[in-house]
Amino acid sequence: MTEQELITYFENKELPETLRIDRATTQNEVKEAVTRNIETMLSNPKVTGAKHRLTQIKNALETPYDGPEIPGRQS
């Protein structure tokens, strides 16, 4: 997915406050994280971490993680 496609995807997307990305990762303040990562992606095109995180958030919105917690962790 291109940078512009990611930006378009998130433009009018209703975002939750928190989002479980995978077994070990929960994104808090999703809206702020999306805004911050879009700004970083546009200002530093060679740094791929922001695009990767936006892709993770998009995938988690489309297919929510519903697997087990990490053993020993409390929610």
Distance bins in CASP14 RR format, pairs under 12 A and 6 or more apart:
PFRMAT RR
TARGET T0000
AUTHOR 0000-0000-0000
RMODE 2
METHOD distances of the structure
MODEL  1
1 7 0 0 0 0 0 1 0 0 0 0 0
1 8 0 0 0 0 1 0 0 0 0 0 0
1 9 1 0 0 1 0 0 0 0 0 0 0
1 10 0 0 0 0 0 1 0 0 0 0 0
1 41 0 0 0 0 0 1 0 0 0 0 0
1 51 0 0 0 0 1 0 0 0 0 0 0
1 52 0 0 0 0 0 1 0 0 0 0 0
1 54 0 0 0 0 1 0 0 0 0 0 0
1 55 1 0 0 1 0 0 0 0 0 0 0
1 56 0 0 0 0 0 1 0 0 0 0 0
1 57 0 0 0 0 0 1 0 0 0 0 0
1 58 1 0 0 1 0 0 0 0 0 0 0
1 59 0 0 0 0 0 1 0 0 0 0 0
1 62 0 0 0 0 0 1 0 0 0 0 0
2 8 0 0 0 0 1 0 0 0 0 0 0
2 9 0 0 0 0 0 1 0 0 0 0 0
2 41 0 0 0 0 0 1 0 0 0 0 0
2 45 0 0 0 0 0 1 0 0 0 0 0
2 51 0 0 0 0 1 0 0 0 0 0 0
2 54 0 0 0 0 0 1 0 0 0 0 0
2 55 0 0 0 0 0 1 0 0 0 0 0
3 9 0 0 0 0 0 1 0 0 0 0 0
3 10 0 0 0 0 0 1 0 0 0 0 0
3 37 0 0 0 0 0 1 0 0 0 0 0
3 38 0 0 0 0 1 0 0 0 0 0 0
3 39 0 0 0 0 0 1 0 0 0 0 0
3 40 0 0 0 0 0 1 0 0 0 0 0
3 41 1 0 1 0 0 0 0 0 0 0 0
3 42 1 0 0 1 0 0 0 0 0 0 0
3 43 0 0 0 0 0 1 0 0 0 0 0
3 44 0 0 0 0 0 1 0 0 0 0 0
3 45 1 0 0 1 0 0 0 0 0 0 0
3 47 0 0 0 0 0 1 0 0 0 0 0
3 48 0 0 0 0 0 1 0 0 0 0 0
3 49 0 0 0 0 0 1 0 0 0 0 0
3 50 0 0 0 0 1 0 0 0 0 0 0
3 51 1 0 0 1 0 0 0 0 0 0 0
3 52 0 0 0 0 0 1 0 0 0 0 0
3 54 0 0 0 0 1 0 0 0 0 0 0
3 55 0 0 0 0 0 1 0 0 0 0 0
4 10 0 0 0 0 0 1 0 0 0 0 0
4 11 0 0 0 0 0 1 0 0 0 0 0
4 38 0 0 0 0 0 1 0 0 0 0 0
4 41 0 0 0 0 0 1 0 0 0 0 0
4 42 0 0 0 0 1 0 0 0 0 0 0
4 45 0 0 0 0 0 1 0 0 0 0 0
4 51 0 0 0 0 0 1 0 0 0 0 0
4 54 0 0 0 0 0 1 0 0 0 0 0
5 11 0 0 0 0 0 1 0 0 0 0 0
5 41 0 0 0 0 0 1 0 0 0 0 0
5 51 0 0 0 0 0 1 0 0 0 0 0
5 54 0 0 0 0 0 1 0 0 0 0 0
5 55 0 0 0 0 0 1 0 0 0 0 0
5 58 0 0 0 0 1 0 0 0 0 0 0
6 13 0 0 0 0 0 1 0 0 0 0 0
6 34 0 0 0 0 1 0 0 0 0 0 0
6 37 0 0 0 0 1 0 0 0 0 0 0
6 38 1 0 0 1 0 0 0 0 0 0 0
6 41 1 0 0 1 0 0 0 0 0 0 0
6 42 0 0 0 0 0 1 0 0 0 0 0
6 50 0 0 0 0 1 0 0 0 0 0 0
6 51 1 0 0 1 0 0 0 0 0 0 0
6 52 0 0 0 0 0 1 0 0 0 0 0
6 53 0 0 0 0 0 1 0 0 0 0 0
6 54 1 0 1 0 0 0 0 0 0 0 0
6 55 1 0 0 1 0 0 0 0 0 0 0
6 56 0 0 0 0 0 1 0 0 0 0 0
6 57 0 0 0 0 1 0 0 0 0 0 0
6 58 1 0 0 1 0 0 0 0 0 0 0
6 59 0 0 0 0 0 1 0 0 0 0 0
6 61 0 0 0 0 0 1 0 0 0 0 0
7 13 0 0 0 0 0 1 0 0 0 0 0
7 34 0 0 0 0 1 0 0 0 0 0 0
7 35 0 0 0 0 0 1 0 0 0 0 0
7 37 0 0 0 0 0 1 0 0 0 0 0
7 38 1 0 1 0 0 0 0 0 0 0 0
7 39 0 0 0 0 0 1 0 0 0 0 0
7 41 0 0 0 0 1 0 0 0 0 0 0
7 42 0 0 0 0 1 0 0 0 0 0 0
7 50 0 0 0 0 0 1 0 0 0 0 0
7 51 0 0 0 0 0 1 0 0 0 0 0
7 54 0 0 0 0 1 0 0 0 0 0 0
7 58 0 0 0 0 0 1 0 0 0 0 0
8 38 0 0 0 0 0 1 0 0 0 0 0
8 54 0 0 0 0 0 1 0 0 0 0 0
8 58 0 0 0 0 0 1 0 0 0 0 0
9 15 0 0 0 0 0 1 0 0 0 0 0
9 34 0 0 0 0 1 0 0 0 0 0 0
9 38 0 0 0 0 0 1 0 0 0 0 0
9 51 0 0 0 0 0 1 0 0 0 0 0
9 54 0 0 0 0 1 0 0 0 0 0 0
9 55 0 0 0 0 1 0 0 0 0 0 0
9 57 0 0 0 0 1 0 0 0 0 0 0
9 58 1 0 1 0 0 0 0 0 0 0 0
9 59 0 0 0 0 0 1 0 0 0 0 0
9 61 0 0 0 0 1 0 0 0 0 0 0
9 62 0 0 0 0 1 0 0 0 0 0 0
10 30 0 0 0 0 1 0 0 0 0 0 0
10 31 0 0 0 0 1 0 0 0 0 0 0
10 33 0 0 0 0 0 1 0 0 0 0 0
10 34 1 0 1 0 0 0 0 0 0 0 0
10 35 0 0 0 0 1 0 0 0 0 0 0
10 36 0 0 0 0 0 1 0 0 0 0 0
10 37 0 0 0 0 1 0 0 0 0 0 0
10 38 1 0 0 1 0 0 0 0 0 0 0
10 39 0 0 0 0 0 1 0 0 0 0 0
10 41 0 0 0 0 0 1 0 0 0 0 0
10 53 0 0 0 0 0 1 0 0 0 0 0
10 54 1 0 0 1 0 0 0 0 0 0 0
10 55 0 0 0 0 0 1 0 0 0 0 0
10 57 0 0 0 0 1 0 0 0 0 0 0
10 58 1 0 0 1 0 0 0 0 0 0 0
10 61 0 0 0 0 1 0 0 0 0 0 0
11 34 0 0 0 0 0 1 0 0 0 0 0
11 35 0 0 0 0 0 1 0 0 0 0 0
11 38 0 0 0 0 1 0 0 0 0 0 0
12 34 0 0 0 0 0 1 0 0 0 0 0
13 19 0 0 0 0 0 1 0 0 0 0 0
13 30 0 0 0 0 1 0 0 0 0 0 0
13 31 0 0 0 0 1 0 0 0 0 0 0
13 34 0 0 0 0 1 0 0 0 0 0 0
13 35 0 0 0 0 0 1 0 0 0 0 0
13 38 0 0 0 0 0 1 0 0 0 0 0
13 54 0 0 0 0 0 1 0 0 0 0 0
13 57 0 0 0 0 1 0 0 0 0 0 0
13 58 0 0 0 0 1 0 0 0 0 0 0
13 61 1 0 0 1 0 0 0 0 0 0 0
13 62 0 0 0 0 0 1 0 0 0 0 0
14 30 0 0 0 0 0 1 0 0 0 0 0
14 31 0 0 0 0 1 0 0 0 0 0 0
14 34 0 0 0 0 0 1 0 0 0 0 0
14 61 0 0 0 0 1 0 0 0 0 0 0
15 27 0 0 0 0 1 0 0 0 0 0 0
15 28 0 0 0 0 0 1 0 0 0 0 0
15 29 0 0 0 0 1 0 0 0 0 0 0
15 30 1 0 1 0 0 0 0 0 0 0 0
15 31 1 0 1 0 0 0 0 0 0 0 0
15 32 0 0 0 0 1 0 0 0 0 0 0
15 33 0 0 0 0 1 0 0 0 0 0 0
15 34 1 0 0 1 0 0 0 0 0 0 0
15 35 0 0 0 0 1 0 0 0 0 0 0
15 54 0 0 0 0 0 1 0 0 0 0 0
15 57 0 0 0 0 1 0 0 0 0 0 0
15 58 0 0 0 0 0 1 0 0 0 0 0
15 60 0 0 0 0 0 1 0 0 0 0 0
15 61 1 0 0 1 0 0 0 0 0 0 0
16 26 0 0 0 0 0 1 0 0 0 0 0
16 27 0 0 0 0 1 0 0 0 0 0 0
16 28 0 0 0 0 0 1 0 0 0 0 0
16 29 0 0 0 0 0 1 0 0 0 0 0
16 30 1 0 1 0 0 0 0 0 0 0 0
16 31 0 0 0 0 1 0 0 0 0 0 0
16 33 0 0 0 0 0 1 0 0 0 0 0
16 34 0 0 0 0 0 1 0 0 0 0 0
16 57 0 0 0 0 0 1 0 0 0 0 0
16 60 0 0 0 0 1 0 0 0 0 0 0
16 61 0 0 0 0 1 0 0 0 0 0 0
16 64 0 0 0 0 1 0 0 0 0 0 0
17 26 0 0 0 0 0 1 0 0 0 0 0
17 27 0 0 0 0 1 0 0 0 0 0 0
17 28 1 0 0 1 0 0 0 0 0 0 0
17 29 1 0 0 1 0 0 0 0 0 0 0
17 30 1 0 0 1 0 0 0 0 0 0 0
17 31 0 0 0 0 1 0 0 0 0 0 0
17 32 0 0 0 0 1 0 0 0 0 0 0
17 33 0 0 0 0 0 1 0 0 0 0 0
18 25 0 0 0 0 0 1 0 0 0 0 0
18 26 1 0 1 0 0 0 0 0 0 0 0
18 27 1 0 0 1 0 0 0 0 0 0 0
18 28 1 0 1 0 0 0 0 0 0 0 0
18 29 1 0 0 1 0 0 0 0 0 0 0
18 30 1 0 0 1 0 0 0 0 0 0 0
18 31 0 0 0 0 0 1 0 0 0 0 0
18 32 0 0 0 0 0 1 0 0 0 0 0
18 33 0 0 0 0 0 1 0 0 0 0 0
18 57 0 0 0 0 0 1 0 0 0 0 0
18 60 0 0 0 0 0 1 0 0 0 0 0
18 64 0 0 0 0 0 1 0 0 0 0 0
18 75 0 0 0 0 0 1 0 0 0 0 0
19 25 0 0 0 0 1 0 0 0 0 0 0
19 26 1 0 0 1 0 0 0 0 0 0 0
19 27 1 0 1 0 0 0 0 0 0 0 0
19 28 0 0 0 0 1 0 0 0 0 0 0
19 29 0 0 0 0 1 0 0 0 0 0 0
19 30 1 0 1 0 0 0 0 0 0 0 0
19 31 0 0 0 0 0 1 0 0 0 0 0
19 33 0 0 0 0 1 0 0 0 0 0 0
19 34 0 0 0 0 1 0 0 0 0 0 0
19 53 0 0 0 0 0 1 0 0 0 0 0
19 56 0 0 0 0 1 0 0 0 0 0 0
19 57 1 0 0 1 0 0 0 0 0 0 0
19 58 0 0 0 0 0 1 0 0 0 0 0
19 59 0 0 0 0 0 1 0 0 0 0 0
19 60 1 0 1 0 0 0 0 0 0 0 0
19 61 1 0 0 1 0 0 0 0 0 0 0
19 62 0 0 0 0 0 1 0 0 0 0 0
19 63 0 0 0 0 0 1 0 0 0 0 0
19 64 1 0 0 1 0 0 0 0 0 0 0
19 65 0 0 0 0 1 0 0 0 0 0 0
20 26 1 0 1 0 0 0 0 0 0 0 0
20 27 0 0 0 0 1 0 0 0 0 0 0
20 28 0 0 0 0 0 1 0 0 0 0 0
20 30 0 0 0 0 0 1 0 0 0 0 0
20 56 0 0 0 0 0 1 0 0 0 0 0
20 57 0 0 0 0 0 1 0 0 0 0 0
20 59 0 0 0 0 0 1 0 0 0 0 0
20 60 1 0 0 1 0 0 0 0 0 0 0
20 61 0 0 0 0 0 1 0 0 0 0 0
20 63 0 0 0 0 0 1 0 0 0 0 0
20 64 1 0 0 1 0 0 0 0 0 0 0
20 65 1 0 1 0 0 0 0 0 0 0 0
20 66 0 0 0 0 1 0 0 0 0 0 0
20 67 0 0 0 0 1 0 0 0 0 0 0
20 68 0 0 0 0 0 1 0 0 0 0 0
20 69 0 0 0 0 1 0 0 0 0 0 0
20 70 0 0 0 0 0 1 0 0 0 0 0
20 75 0 0 0 0 1 0 0 0 0 0 0
21 27 1 0 1 0 0 0 0 0 0 0 0
21 28 0 0 0 0 0 1 0 0 0 0 0
21 30 0 0 0 0 1 0 0 0 0 0 0
21 33 0 0 0 0 0 1 0 0 0 0 0
21 52 0 0 0 0 0 1 0 0 0 0 0
21 53 0 0 0 0 1 0 0 0 0 0 0
21 54 0 0 0 0 0 1 0 0 0 0 0
21 55 0 0 0 0 0 1 0 0 0 0 0
21 56 1 0 1 0 0 0 0 0 0 0 0
21 57 1 0 0 1 0 0 0 0 0 0 0
21 58 0 0 0 0 0 1 0 0 0 0 0
21 59 1 0 0 1 0 0 0 0 0 0 0
21 60 1 0 1 0 0 0 0 0 0 0 0
21 61 0 0 0 0 1 0 0 0 0 0 0
21 62 0 0 0 0 0 1 0 0 0 0 0
21 63 0 0 0 0 0 1 0 0 0 0 0
21 64 0 0 0 0 1 0 0 0 0 0 0
21 65 1 0 0 1 0 0 0 0 0 0 0
21 67 0 0 0 0 0 1 0 0 0 0 0
22 56 1 0 0 1 0 0 0 0 0 0 0
22 57 0 0 0 0 0 1 0 0 0 0 0
22 59 0 0 0 0 1 0 0 0 0 0 0
22 60 1 0 0 1 0 0 0 0 0 0 0
22 63 0 0 0 0 0 1 0 0 0 0 0
22 64 0 0 0 0 0 1 0 0 0 0 0
22 65 1 0 1 0 0 0 0 0 0 0 0
22 66 0 0 0 0 0 1 0 0 0 0 0
22 67 0 0 0 0 1 0 0 0 0 0 0
22 68 0 0 0 0 0 1 0 0 0 0 0
22 69 0 0 0 0 0 1 0 0 0 0 0
22 70 0 0 0 0 0 1 0 0 0 0 0
23 60 0 0 0 0 0 1 0 0 0 0 0
23 65 1 0 0 1 0 0 0 0 0 0 0
23 66 0 0 0 0 0 1 0 0 0 0 0
23 67 1 0 0 1 0 0 0 0 0 0 0
23 68 1 0 0 1 0 0 0 0 0 0 0
23 69 1 0 0 1 0 0 0 0 0 0 0
23 70 1 0 0 1 0 0 0 0 0 0 0
23 71 0 0 0 0 0 1 0 0 0 0 0
23 73 0 0 0 0 1 0 0 0 0 0 0
24 56 0 0 0 0 0 1 0 0 0 0 0
24 65 0 0 0 0 1 0 0 0 0 0 0
24 67 0 0 0 0 0 1 0 0 0 0 0
24 68 0 0 0 0 0 1 0 0 0 0 0
24 69 0 0 0 0 1 0 0 0 0 0 0
24 70 1 0 1 0 0 0 0 0 0 0 0
24 71 0 0 0 0 0 1 0 0 0 0 0
24 73 0 0 0 0 1 0 0 0 0 0 0
25 33 0 0 0 0 0 1 0 0 0 0 0
25 53 0 0 0 0 1 0 0 0 0 0 0
25 56 1 0 0 1 0 0 0 0 0 0 0
25 57 0 0 0 0 0 1 0 0 0 0 0
25 59 0 0 0 0 0 1 0 0 0 0 0
25 60 0 0 0 0 1 0 0 0 0 0 0
25 65 0 0 0 0 1 0 0 0 0 0 0
25 69 0 0 0 0 0 1 0 0 0 0 0
25 70 0 0 0 0 0 1 0 0 0 0 0
26 33 0 0 0 0 0 1 0 0 0 0 0
26 56 0 0 0 0 0 1 0 0 0 0 0
26 57 0 0 0 0 0 1 0 0 0 0 0
26 60 0 0 0 0 1 0 0 0 0 0 0
26 64 0 0 0 0 0 1 0 0 0 0 0
26 65 0 0 0 0 1 0 0 0 0 0 0
26 69 0 0 0 0 0 1 0 0 0 0 0
26 70 0 0 0 0 0 1 0 0 0 0 0
26 73 0 0 0 0 0 1 0 0 0 0 0
26 75 0 0 0 0 1 0 0 0 0 0 0
27 33 1 0 1 0 0 0 0 0 0 0 0
27 34 0 0 0 0 1 0 0 0 0 0 0
27 36 0 0 0 0 0 1 0 0 0 0 0
27 37 0 0 0 0 0 1 0 0 0 0 0
27 53 0 0 0 0 1 0 0 0 0 0 0
27 54 0 0 0 0 0 1 0 0 0 0 0
27 56 0 0 0 0 1 0 0 0 0 0 0
27 57 1 0 0 1 0 0 0 0 0 0 0
27 58 0 0 0 0 0 1 0 0 0 0 0
27 59 0 0 0 0 0 1 0 0 0 0 0
27 60 1 0 0 1 0 0 0 0 0 0 0
27 61 0 0 0 0 0 1 0 0 0 0 0
27 65 0 0 0 0 0 1 0 0 0 0 0
28 57 0 0 0 0 0 1 0 0 0 0 0
29 35 0 0 0 0 1 0 0 0 0 0 0
29 36 0 0 0 0 1 0 0 0 0 0 0
29 37 0 0 0 0 0 1 0 0 0 0 0
29 57 0 0 0 0 0 1 0 0 0 0 0
30 36 0 0 0 0 0 1 0 0 0 0 0
30 37 0 0 0 0 0 1 0 0 0 0 0
30 53 0 0 0 0 0 1 0 0 0 0 0
30 54 0 0 0 0 0 1 0 0 0 0 0
30 56 0 0 0 0 0 1 0 0 0 0 0
30 57 1 0 0 1 0 0 0 0 0 0 0
30 58 0 0 0 0 0 1 0 0 0 0 0
30 60 0 0 0 0 1 0 0 0 0 0 0
30 61 0 0 0 0 1 0 0 0 0 0 0
31 37 0 0 0 0 0 1 0 0 0 0 0
31 38 0 0 0 0 0 1 0 0 0 0 0
31 57 0 0 0 0 0 1 0 0 0 0 0
31 61 0 0 0 0 0 1 0 0 0 0 0
32 38 0 0 0 0 0 1 0 0 0 0 0
32 39 0 0 0 0 0 1 0 0 0 0 0
32 57 0 0 0 0 0 1 0 0 0 0 0
33 39 0 0 0 0 0 1 0 0 0 0 0
33 40 0 0 0 0 0 1 0 0 0 0 0
33 50 0 0 0 0 1 0 0 0 0 0 0
33 53 1 0 0 1 0 0 0 0 0 0 0
33 54 0 0 0 0 1 0 0 0 0 0 0
33 56 0 0 0 0 0 1 0 0 0 0 0
33 57 1 0 0 1 0 0 0 0 0 0 0
33 60 0 0 0 0 0 1 0 0 0 0 0
34 40 0 0 0 0 0 1 0 0 0 0 0
34 41 0 0 0 0 0 1 0 0 0 0 0
34 50 0 0 0 0 1 0 0 0 0 0 0
34 51 0 0 0 0 0 1 0 0 0 0 0
34 53 0 0 0 0 1 0 0 0 0 0 0
34 54 1 0 0 1 0 0 0 0 0 0 0
34 55 0 0 0 0 0 1 0 0 0 0 0
34 56 0 0 0 0 0 1 0 0 0 0 0
34 57 1 0 0 1 0 0 0 0 0 0 0
34 58 0 0 0 0 1 0 0 0 0 0 0
34 60 0 0 0 0 0 1 0 0 0 0 0
34 61 0 0 0 0 0 1 0 0 0 0 0
35 41 0 0 0 0 0 1 0 0 0 0 0
35 42 0 0 0 0 0 1 0 0 0 0 0
35 50 0 0 0 0 0 1 0 0 0 0 0
35 53 0 0 0 0 0 1 0 0 0 0 0
35 54 0 0 0 0 0 1 0 0 0 0 0
35 57 0 0 0 0 0 1 0 0 0 0 0
36 42 0 0 0 0 0 1 0 0 0 0 0
36 43 0 0 0 0 0 1 0 0 0 0 0
36 49 0 0 0 0 0 1 0 0 0 0 0
36 50 1 0 0 1 0 0 0 0 0 0 0
36 53 0 0 0 0 1 0 0 0 0 0 0
36 54 0 0 0 0 0 1 0 0 0 0 0
36 57 0 0 0 0 0 1 0 0 0 0 0
37 43 0 0 0 0 0 1 0 0 0 0 0
37 44 0 0 0 0 0 1 0 0 0 0 0
37 47 0 0 0 0 0 1 0 0 0 0 0
37 48 0 0 0 0 0 1 0 0 0 0 0
37 49 0 0 0 0 1 0 0 0 0 0 0
37 50 1 0 1 0 0 0 0 0 0 0 0
37 51 1 0 0 1 0 0 0 0 0 0 0
37 52 0 0 0 0 1 0 0 0 0 0 0
37 53 1 0 1 0 0 0 0 0 0 0 0
37 54 1 0 1 0 0 0 0 0 0 0 0
37 55 0 0 0 0 1 0 0 0 0 0 0
37 56 0 0 0 0 1 0 0 0 0 0 0
37 57 1 0 0 1 0 0 0 0 0 0 0
37 58 0 0 0 0 0 1 0 0 0 0 0
38 44 0 0 0 0 0 1 0 0 0 0 0
38 50 1 0 0 1 0 0 0 0 0 0 0
38 51 0 0 0 0 1 0 0 0 0 0 0
38 53 0 0 0 0 0 1 0 0 0 0 0
38 54 1 0 0 1 0 0 0 0 0 0 0
38 57 0 0 0 0 0 1 0 0 0 0 0
38 58 0 0 0 0 0 1 0 0 0 0 0
39 47 0 0 0 0 0 1 0 0 0 0 0
39 50 0 0 0 0 1 0 0 0 0 0 0
39 54 0 0 0 0 0 1 0 0 0 0 0
40 46 0 0 0 0 0 1 0 0 0 0 0
40 47 1 0 0 1 0 0 0 0 0 0 0
40 48 0 0 0 0 0 1 0 0 0 0 0
40 49 1 0 0 1 0 0 0 0 0 0 0
40 50 1 1 0 0 0 0 0 0 0 0 0
40 51 0 0 0 0 1 0 0 0 0 0 0
40 52 0 0 0 0 0 1 0 0 0 0 0
40 53 0 0 0 0 1 0 0 0 0 0 0
40 54 0 0 0 0 1 0 0 0 0 0 0
41 47 1 0 0 1 0 0 0 0 0 0 0
41 48 0 0 0 0 1 0 0 0 0 0 0
41 49 0 0 0 0 1 0 0 0 0 0 0
41 50 1 0 1 0 0 0 0 0 0 0 0
41 51 1 0 1 0 0 0 0 0 0 0 0
41 52 0 0 0 0 1 0 0 0 0 0 0
41 53 0 0 0 0 1 0 0 0 0 0 0
41 54 1 0 0 1 0 0 0 0 0 0 0
41 55 0 0 0 0 0 1 0 0 0 0 0
42 50 0 0 0 0 1 0 0 0 0 0 0
42 51 0 0 0 0 0 1 0 0 0 0 0
42 54 0 0 0 0 0 1 0 0 0 0 0
43 50 0 0 0 0 1 0 0 0 0 0 0
44 50 1 0 0 1 0 0 0 0 0 0 0
44 51 0 0 0 0 0 1 0 0 0 0 0
45 51 0 0 0 0 1 0 0 0 0 0 0
47 53 0 0 0 0 0 1 0 0 0 0 0
48 54 0 0 0 0 0 1 0 0 0 0 0
48 55 0 0 0 0 1 0 0 0 0 0 0
49 55 0 0 0 0 1 0 0 0 0 0 0
49 56 0 0 0 0 1 0 0 0 0 0 0
50 56 0 0 0 0 0 1 0 0 0 0 0
50 57 0 0 0 0 0 1 0 0 0 0 0
51 57 0 0 0 0 0 1 0 0 0 0 0
51 58 0 0 0 0 0 1 0 0 0 0 0
52 58 0 0 0 0 0 1 0 0 0 0 0
52 59 0 0 0 0 0 1 0 0 0 0 0
53 59 0 0 0 0 0 1 0 0 0 0 0
53 60 0 0 0 0 0 1 0 0 0 0 0
54 60 0 0 0 0 0 1 0 0 0 0 0
54 61 0 0 0 0 0 1 0 0 0 0 0
55 61 0 0 0 0 0 1 0 0 0 0 0
55 62 0 0 0 0 0 1 0 0 0 0 0
56 62 0 0 0 0 0 1 0 0 0 0 0
56 63 0 0 0 0 0 1 0 0 0 0 0
56 65 0 0 0 0 0 1 0 0 0 0 0
57 63 0 0 0 0 0 1 0 0 0 0 0
57 64 0 0 0 0 0 1 0 0 0 0 0
57 65 0 0 0 0 0 1 0 0 0 0 0
58 64 0 0 0 0 0 1 0 0 0 0 0
59 65 0 0 0 0 1 0 0 0 0 0 0
60 66 0 0 0 0 0 1 0 0 0 0 0
68 75 0 0 0 0 0 1 0 0 0 0 0
69 75 1 0 0 1 0 0 0 0 0 0 0
END
